[in-house]
Structures are given as C-alpha cells and as structure tokens.
Amino acid sequence: MSDQNTEDLRQNIAEALEEDNNRAVAHLLDESNAAQIADLLESTPPSDREQIWPEIDKNELGKVLLEAHDDVREQILGHLEPREIADIIDSLAEADDQADLLMVLPPEKLVSVLYILDRQKREKLEELLSYPEDTAGGLMDLDPITIRADVTLDVVLRYLRMRGEIPKHTDQLFVTDRHDRYIGVLPLTDLLTHDEQTRVAELMHEDVKPIPADMPDTEVARIFEDHDLISAPVVDAEGKLVGRITIDDVVDVIREEGDSNVLKSAGLHEDEELFSPIWSSTRRRAIWLGVNLLTAFLASGVTGLFETTLEKVVALAILLTIVPSMGGIAGSQTLTLVIRGLATGQLGSSNFDSLVRKEITVGLLNGLLWALVVAAFTLLWFGDFGIAAIIGAALVINLLAGAFAGVIIPVVLNRLGIDPALAGSVVLTTVTDVVGIFAFLGLATLFLT
C-alpha cells in the first residue's frame, strides 16, 4: 500500500484524469486504502467522481462507501442499479455496515435491493432497519457471542474453537438465559485466566448494564466515553439481547457529532460536504441567510427610529446594515467549510480552483435570490425603485465577495502559519463590511446624487 497522502493522491488522480489514463487511475486506487479513496471522493468535484468510481476495486466499493460522507454516499448509490447495490451489500461482512448503506436509499430502491438479497440476510437487515438510524438499535450489529450461565469455561472455550473466529472488538461474551434475556457479561480475560471447570455464573459480571435499543446515539457515545467501553450489549423493551455496539461505531458518532456542531455554528447543514451539489448547497444555506435577513431588518428598523436626525437620503442609513450583515454570514458559511477541508486534508492545490468556482456560483445564486427579496421589501417600504435596485445590486456584490473571501482567507492564513479558525472570521468580517458599505454607498453616490 502506498504511503502517499490525500493531496498527493488527489493530484496524481487529477493528472491521470486529464490525460484520460484510466489504467493509471486504477493503479493509484489499488495502492490506496478505503479511507484514502473515500477522502478522495469527498474532496473531488462530482464530474471527476463519476470517472473515478468505475476504477475502484469491486471488493473495496462497500468499504469506501462506509468511509465516505453521507452526502457522497447518497449521491453515488443514487446512480447505481439495485443489482449493483446488492452486490456491494454482499461484499460487506457485518449486517450493521450493510444497513448503514441501505439507510440512505429512497424507499422504492431499498425495497428492490432487499428483494434481491437472500432471505436470511434480508431478515437481519429488516430488523436493523426497523430502528431509527440515530439510536442504539441503528448502531448495533447482530453478531454478539452469547453463552449460558450454567456451563463451564471449558465448554465456552470449545464452543469458540468450533466457531473458528470471533467478531472484531470482542472483549466480552454476553450471558443470557434460555429466553435470550440479558443477564451479564464474561470478560475474555476472565475466560482465559481461570480454571476451565469454573462455571460462567461464578465469574460473570451482572453489574454491567445493557443499553436500551431506543437510546439516542449521542447518549450511547457518552456512556462509552464515561466507562471506557469497547463493546456493550443492546436489549429490547423486554430485556432480550438483540445486538451489541462496538467502539468503532461510537467513534463514528462522535466524529459526525463534532462535524455537525462545527457546521451548524455557521448555519450549514450537517450533510454539507466540500463538493455538495450547487443547488443543494444553495438551498441549505438560503435558509440560514433568510433567518439572518430578519435580524438585519430588525437592526435597520431600530435605526429607522432616529430618521428625523439623519440627513438627505434617510433610507440609505436605515438599510445600511443589511448588506454587510448578509455578506458576512454568507462568507462565514464558506469559511467554515474551507477550514474543515484544510483540517481534514480534503482541500489542496489540486481542487482549490474547483472549490472557488463552486462557492462563487453558490454566492451568486443566493445573492440573486435575496437581492430580489430585499429589493422588493425596500420598494414596499420606501417606494423608491432606485434605492431598491441599488441595495439589490450591492447585496449580490457582497455575497460574491463573501464567498470568494471565505475560500481565500483561510488558505492564505494557513500558508502564513496563522490558525484560520482563530483569525479567519475577524478578517472575513472586515472584508464583507468594507465591501458591503463601499458597494452600497458607492452605487448610491453614482446614481442618487
């Protein structure tokens, strides 16, 4: 396996795609692991993803999708036929991993894929899919090793030898009664260090509490963190053991929660990734921009209370805060996305230009949308078409400036050795304030005086 980092892989892949050298693309992918390929797909424009996907080893497709961002996973699966998805599902060993891929499918395609799978696998997946994705039941796998309390350690050891292998992250066996109700756990260390004639009942830990299947995944993560768990039993409402959760699943929850909090702090949807579709990005960000617009109009309304003290064109002073405010929030959305891309290694010289084009397009579309809204409101408020046109034009200019600055500023700060997470928002606010005020008052000076 190659020791190349994501940026080197991305650069080499970009060069191979430019030369239409699919063999070189396949060779580079063969030398990379699933996590590297997933990072590559996340940090590559959709048009390049479509060329890269067919060159990935078929045995690695499922692993790559599991490592990929939900948005990327959904886009790729959305273009595959049910038979192709079923083949990918069959390549994965664990039912919870299979369910993770199925959860992003639309209902009609999900039914088609389940119909193709064999009955035993279908029944397992249907059981997992019956639980919400963000609960313990949605996280668990269905392969816990269960034993009875009345058998000896010798019987347990012989049973494990007959199995031939044990699931990953198995640090304890789960003890159940004959009705499959959970009783306790037997740590592997106790199994291996005590006399083989000792009964399980003498060693099992009955104080290890199971996790209810309907517990939220964030609470599950806190339990694992508080108790340093590697695995934990999951029970249904009747106390029956239905599965287990392992540390690798919890790490994914913690990572996703951290990403979600960072993105939400800037008004971005938790599914936003570096190269989300332009329309999708525009729609998601437009909501937050709309909320910000309400607060901007509130500030303008307060300013309007003092209009008798203002000079000639009172409307300009009343509306002045809107343009810098809207540009600032649009820029901060881009800024947050880029800072995360730099931190995770998903953004580099090979995909920088593509990201600039994407963000400017999103900024332009949102600028046009909210320019129309603001212009219409201004026209109704003041009855002046000239002022309405000026603030609309200034808004488009500042949202474009905010999008461009949101990409450029963190990259420049990073190259200067300055943490963009600390200084980026300060610089961005300055840029959007200056550009917004200059564009608004500059246009007003040209056309109204």
N, C-alpha and C positions, 0 to 999 in steps of 0.2 A: 504493500500500500504506500502511496506517495505521501511525503511529509509536506506537500505544498499547502499553503493556507488558502482561505476562501478567495482572497483578492487575486492571488496567482492563478488559481483555477478559473476564476471568472475571466481574467484577462486572456488566458490561453484558450478558453472556450470561445470567447468573443472573436479572437483571431481566426480560429478554425471555422466558425460560422461564416465569417466574412469571406473566407476562401472556399466556402461550400464543401469543406472537407469533413464529411460525416464520420469517416473512419477515425480521424484524429479526435473528434468529439467523443466517440465511443471509447477510444483508448484512454482518454483523460478521465472519463467517468468510471471506467473499470478500475482505475488506480485510486479512486476516491471512495470514502465510506458513505453510508446513507445520510449521516448528519451533514457532511460537506455538500452532498448533492442537494439536500433539502435547502440549505443556506443559499446555494447557487440559484435554485429555482425562485426562492423568495426575493432575491436581490437582482433578478433579471426581468426585463420587460416581457409582457405576455407573448409578444411575437417570437421572441427567442425561446421561451419556454416550450412553445409548440414544436420547435425544431430539436430541442434537447431531449424531450420526453421519450420519443421513439428509440433513442440511442442508449437508454438506461437498461442495464441487465434486467430481464424479466423477473428473475428471482429476487431482485432488490427493490422492485417497484413498491411493494407493500411497506417495507421498512422506510423507504424515502417519504412516502405519504404520511406515515406516522410521525416522522420528524418535522414535517412541514407545517407551516402556519395554517390555521383553519381556513382562511380565505383562499390560500393557494390550493389546499386540498380540495375544497369545494369546486373551484374552477376546473381543476384537472379532471376530477371524477364526473363533473357535469358534461364533459365532452366524450366520455367513454361509453361504450355499449354495455348493457347488463352482463353479457358473457365475459367481457374483458374485466369488469369489476369483480365478478365471481371468481375468475382465475387469480386475481390479486388477493382476494379474501382467502382462497385455498392455500396460498403461499405463506400465510401467517399462522403460526402455531397456536397462539393464545386467543381465546374467544373474546376477551376484553379489547384486544387490539383490533380484532375483526369488527367488533361493534363500534369502535371509535370511527372507523371509516364509513360504516353504514349510516351513522347518525347524521351525516351531512347531506345525504341523498334526499331528493324530493320523494314524497310517498309513492308515486307510481313507479319510479325506478327502483326504490327499495323493495317493493313487492316483487318486481321482476327478478331482482338479484336473489332474493330469498327463495324464490321458486326454483331457481337453477341449482342451488346448493342441496347437498344430501340431507335427508330428514334429521339425522342426529345433530348435525351442525346447525341446521335451521332452528331446531327446538332450543338449543343452547342460546343462540343469538336472539331469538324472540324473548327468552327470559331476561336477558340483559337489556334488550331494548325496551322492556316494559318499565324500566326505571328511568327517571329523568337523568339527563347527562350530568348535571351538576350535583348529584347525590352520591352517597357511598355505593348504592346499587349500580349506578352508572360507571363508577370507577373500578369495581371489583372484577376479579377473574373467577372462573368457576372450577379451578383445579386444586382446591385445598386437599391435603392428605389428612384423612380422618381415621381415628383409631378408637377402640373401646377401652373403658377404664379397667375392666376386669381381666385383661390379658397381660402377659409378662413382657418385659423388654425384649426377650429372645424372640417372641412371636412378632413383635413390631419390626425387629431387625430383619427377620426372614421375609416379612412382607415387603420391606423396602428393597431387599435384594431381588425379589421376584419382579418388582416394578421395573428395575433396571435403571431408572433415572428419577430425579425429583425436580419439581418446578423451580425456576430461578427464585432467588431471595427467600428460600425456605429456611427459616431459623427455628421453627417450632411446628409441632404437629398438633392438630386440633382434636380434642376428645369430645365425643358425642355419645348420647345414649342410643338405644335401639330405634328411637323415633326421630333420630337425627337432630335432636335438640342439643345445643351447645352446652358443655359442662366446664371445660377448662383447656389448658394447653400443656404440652410436654415439650420443653426446650430440647433441641438436639444435643446440647452439651450434657444434659442430664441423661439422655438416652445412651450416650457414648461413654459416660464415666461411672455408671452404676452397674451393680451386679445384674446379669441377664435374667435372673429369676425373680427380680423385683417386679411387682405389679405396677402398672401405669397409675392406678389410683393412689399409690403411696407417694408418687413424685409429681403428679400433675399440679399445676398452679390454677386454683379456682378463683383467684383474685383478679385475674386478667379479664377485664370487662369487654364484651363484644361491642361492635359498632352497629347501630341500627341501620338498615338498608336505606332509610329515607333521610338520614342525616346529611346536611349540606356539605359539599366537598371542602369548603373553606374551614369548617369546624373539624373535619377529619384531619386536615393538614395541621391544625393547631394541636390536636391530640398526638399525632406522630411527633411533632416538634417537642411537646412538653414531656413525652415519655420515651423519647429516643427509640421509637419502634422501627423495626424492619418489615414486619408484617402484622396484620391484625385480622381477627375473624369478623365476618359480617353476618348478622342474623336478621330474619324477617320479624314481623309483628308477633309471631307465635314462639319466637326464640329458636327457630330452626336455623342451623348453619346453612347459608346459601352461597357463600363465597369467601374470598379474602382480598384484602387490599395490601399492596406492597409499596415499598418506599419509592420505587421508580415512578409509580402512578402519582404519588403525593408530590414528588419533585416537579412534575409537570403542572400540577395545580398551583403550586407556589410560584412557578415561573410565569404562568398565564395570569395569575392574580397581580403579580408585580408589573407585568407589561400593561395590563388593563388599567391599573391605577395611574401609571405614568401617562398613558394616552388620554384617559378621562380628564386628567388635570388640565389638558389643553383643549378639551371639547372634542376629542377624536373618539370614534367608535372603537371598541376593544378588538374588532376584527380587522382594523386598518393595518395594512402592511405596506412595505415600501412601494410596490408597484400594483396596488389595488386598481381596478378599472377606474377610468376617469369619471364616468357617470356615477359610479358607486361612491367614490371619494367626494365628489361634488355634493351629492345628496346628503351624505352623512354629515359633512361639515356645514352645510347650509343651515341645518337645524340649530347648531350652536351659534352660528352667525346671527340667526334670527333672534335668539334669546339675547345676544349681546346688543342687537339693534334696539331692543326695548329699553335696556338700561341707558343706551346712548341718547335715545329720545327723552328719557326721564331727566337726564342731565341737561339737555337742551331746554326742556320745559322750565327747569329751575332758573336757568339763565334768562329765559324769557320774562320772568317776573320783574326783571330790572331793565326792561326795554326802554323805559322813559329816560333813563340815564345814558343810553347809548347814542352814538352818532348816526349819521345818514342812513345807511342800509342796516337796519336793526336785524333783519333776518339772517345776515351773514354771521353776526356774533352769536345768535341763538343756535344756529346749526353747526357752528364751527367744530364742536367736539365730536360730531358724528364721524367725520371722515378719518381722523387719526385713530379713533377707537376701533372702527371696523377693520382698518388696515392692520392694527396691532394684533387683534385676535386671529385674523387670517394668517398673519406671519407666524404667530406663536404655534399654530397647528402644524405648519410646515417645519418650524424649528424643532419641535418635539419629535417629529417623525425622523428627521435627519440626525438628531443627537442619538436617538436609539439605534439608527442604522450604523453610525460611527462606532458606538459602544459594542455592538454585536459583530462588527466586521462586515456587515452587509453592504456598506457603501464605500466605494473606492473610485479610482480614476476611470475604470472601465465602464461604470454605469452612471457616472456623475451627470454627463450630458443628457442622458435619457430621463433622469430624475428631474433635472431643471426644466426640460420641455413639459414633462407631466405636470409639475407643480404650477408652472406658468399657465398651462391650459386650465387647470382647476381654478386658479385665481381669476382668470379671465371669465370663466363661466359663472362663478359666484359673484364676481364684480358686476357683470351684466344683470344677473338676477336681482341683486339687492339695490343696484343703481335704479332700476325701474321702480322698485318698491319705495325707495327713499324719494325719488323724483316725484312720484305720484302723491305721496304724503305731503311733500313740500308744496306742491301745486295746490292741493286742497287747503293747506294751512295758510299760505301767503297769497295765493292766486297769481303768482309771478312765474311765467314759463321760463324766463331767462335764468332765475335763481335755481329752479328745479333742474334745468339742463346742466348748469354748472356743477351742482353738487353731485349729480349722477356721473358726470364725466370725471370729477375728482375722485369719486369712490372707486371707479374702475381703475384709474391710475394707481391709487394707493394699494388696492388689493393685489395688483400685479407687482408693485414694488415690495409689498409684504411677502408674497410668495417667493420672489427672487431673493430677497434678503434672508428669508428663512432657510434657504438652501446654502447661500454663500457664506453667511456669517459664521455658523458653527464649523464649516470646513476651514475657513481662514483662521479662526481662533485655535482650532486643533493644530494646524500647522505651525502656529506661533507658540505652541506649548501652553496655551491658556484653556482651562476647562470650559467648553461651550455651555455646559449645563449651569455653570455659575454666572458667566458673563453674557451669554447669548441673548437672554431676554432683555437685559439692560440696553445692549446695542441695538437690538431689534426695535424696541420701543422708541428709541431716539430716531431711528431711520423712518419709521412709519409716521411719527409725529411731525417731523420736519417735512417729509414728502407730502403728507396729507394737508398740512396747513399751507405749504407753498403752492400746491396744486389748486386748492380751493380759492385762496385769496388771490393767487396769480391769475387764474381764469376770470375771477370777478373783476380784477383791476383792468383786464383787457377788454371785457365785454360790457361792464356796467358803469364804467366811469369815463 
